[in-house]
């Protein structure tokens, strides 16, 4: 509690001096109240609910999922920051080269393909298959996955590169 100490006026040489009062505030109850409030709010608040990541697993019978030709985009990562891509899942596709540049790079290709799929199917059904060559760097894989997040691509998968695709890429 707060207390006020008063002392009687001192006289010296017949002159009366002003009376000085000392005040002291006891902060113990305030600290107790602060800790009680912190404890109360910690115990009564709701914690963040855990969110599950939806993971699509392959079919149990081993048969691959069917993917529409116009909904697929395959990105192949190679050594020395090289990027190649092709549309669809053709047996002999036209492999095109690109880069991670901000203009005319892989981002523009993904944006354009997403827009084409949205226009045709009126939903975000683009599926991007990411395949990395043995010489590709981990940084490039992270960069392409960042592109998927930036462009809000809902469906993408990191898959193994086939020997045929390796041969196409190294032409």
C-alpha positions in Angstrom: 0.0 0.0 0.0 1.0 3.6 -0.3 2.3 5.3 2.8 3.1 8.8 3.5 5.6 9.7 6.2 5.2 13.1 7.8 7.7 14.6 10.1 7.2 17.5 12.4 8.5 20.8 11.3 12.1 21.4 12.2 13.0 24.8 13.7 16.5 26.1 13.4 17.5 29.5 14.4 13.9 30.4 15.1 13.0 30.1 11.4 10.4 27.6 10.4 11.4 25.5 7.4 8.9 24.0 5.0 7.7 20.5 5.8 8.8 17.9 3.3 6.7 14.8 3.0 8.1 11.6 1.7 5.9 9.3 -0.5 6.7 5.7 -1.3 4.4 3.5 -3.4 4.6 -0.2 -2.7 4.5 -2.0 -6.0 4.2 -5.6 -4.7 0.4 -5.7 -5.2 0.7 -4.4 -8.7 3.3 -7.1 -9.6 1.0 -9.7 -8.1 -1.9 -8.5 -10.1 0.2 -8.5 -13.3 1.3 -12.1 -12.8 -2.3 -13.1 -12.0 -3.5 -11.5 -15.3 -0.8 -13.1 -17.3 -1.6 -16.5 -15.8 -5.3 -16.0 -16.4 -4.9 -15.1 -20.1 -2.4 -17.8 -20.7 -4.7 -20.5 -19.3 -7.9 -19.2 -20.9 -6.7 -18.5 -24.5 -7.1 -21.0 -27.3 -3.9 -22.2 -28.8 -3.4 -22.4 -32.6 -5.1 -25.4 -34.0 -2.7 -27.7 -35.8 -3.3 -27.8 -39.6 -2.8 -30.9 -41.6 -1.0 -30.9 -44.9 -3.0 -32.7 -47.6 -0.7 -35.2 -49.2 -1.7 -37.0 -52.3 -0.2 -40.5 -52.4 0.1 -42.7 -55.5 -2.6 -45.3 -56.1 -2.2 -48.6 -54.3 -2.6 -50.6 -57.5 0.5 -48.9 -59.0 -1.3 -47.6 -62.0 -0.3 -43.9 -62.7 -2.9 -41.2 -62.5 -4.2 -40.0 -65.8 -3.2 -36.4 -66.6 -4.7 -34.3 -69.4 -2.2 -33.2 -72.0 -3.3 -29.6 -71.9 -3.1 -29.5 -68.1 0.5 -30.7 -67.8 3.8 -28.7 -67.7 7.1 -30.5 -67.1 10.1 -28.6 -65.9 13.5 -30.2 -66.1 16.4 -28.8 -64.0 19.9 -29.4 -65.2 23.4 -28.5 -64.2 24.8 -24.9 -64.3 21.3 -23.4 -63.5 19.8 -24.7 -66.8 16.0 -25.0 -67.0 14.1 -26.8 -69.8 10.4 -27.3 -70.1 7.7 -28.9 -72.3 4.0 -28.9 -72.3 1.9 -32.1 -72.0 3.2 -35.6 -71.6 4.0 -36.4 -75.2 6.3 -39.3 -76.2 8.5 -36.9 -78.2 7.9 -33.4 -76.9 9.5 -30.1 -78.1 12.0 -29.3 -75.3 12.4 -25.5 -74.8 15.1 -23.9 -72.7 14.6 -21.1 -70.2 16.2 -19.6 -67.1 15.3 -18.3 -63.7 15.4 -14.7 -65.0 12.6 -12.3 -63.9 11.7 -11.4 -67.5 11.1 -14.2 -70.1 12.1 -16.8 -67.6 10.3 -19.9 -66.1 8.0 -17.6 -64.1 6.5 -16.2 -67.2 6.1 -19.7 -68.7 4.2 -20.9 -65.6 2.0 -17.8 -65.5 1.1 -18.2 -69.2 0.4 -21.9 -68.9 -1.7 -21.3 -65.8 -3.7 -18.6 -67.6 -4.3 -20.9 -70.5 -5.6 -23.7 -68.3 -7.8 -21.3 -66.3 -9.3 -20.0 -69.6 -10.0 -23.5 -70.9 -11.2 -25.3 -67.7 -12.3 -22.3 -65.5 -10.3 -23.7 -62.6 -6.7 -24.0 -61.5 -6.0 -27.5 -62.7 -2.5 -27.0 -63.9 -0.1 -29.8 -62.9 3.6 -29.0 -62.9 6.0 -32.0 -62.9 9.4 -31.0 -61.6 12.3 -33.3 -62.6 15.9 -32.7 -61.6 18.9 -34.1 -63.4 21.8 -35.5 -61.3 23.8 -32.3 -62.0 21.1 -30.0 -60.8 21.7 -28.0 -57.6 19.5 -28.1 -54.6 19.1 -24.3 -54.9 17.5 -24.7 -58.3 15.0 -27.2 -56.9 14.1 -24.8 -54.0 13.9 -21.9 -56.5 11.4 -23.7 -58.8 9.3 -24.7 -55.7 9.3 -21.1 -54.7 7.9 -20.2 -58.1 5.1 -22.7 -57.5 4.2 -20.9 -54.3 4.5 -17.4 -55.7 2.3 -18.3 -58.7 -0.2 -20.2 -56.5 0.2 -23.5 -58.4 -1.9 -25.9 -56.3 -0.7 -29.1 -57.9 2.9 -29.9 -58.5 5.1 -32.9 -57.9 8.8 -33.6 -57.8 9.4 -36.8 -59.8 12.3 -38.8 -61.1 13.7 -37.8 -64.4 13.6 -40.6 -67.1 16.6 -41.6 -69.1 14.8 -40.4 -72.2 14.3 -36.9 -70.7 17.9 -36.8 -69.7 18.9 -37.5 -73.3 16.5 -34.8 -74.6 17.9 -32.3 -72.1 21.5 -33.0 -73.0 21.0 -32.5 -76.7 
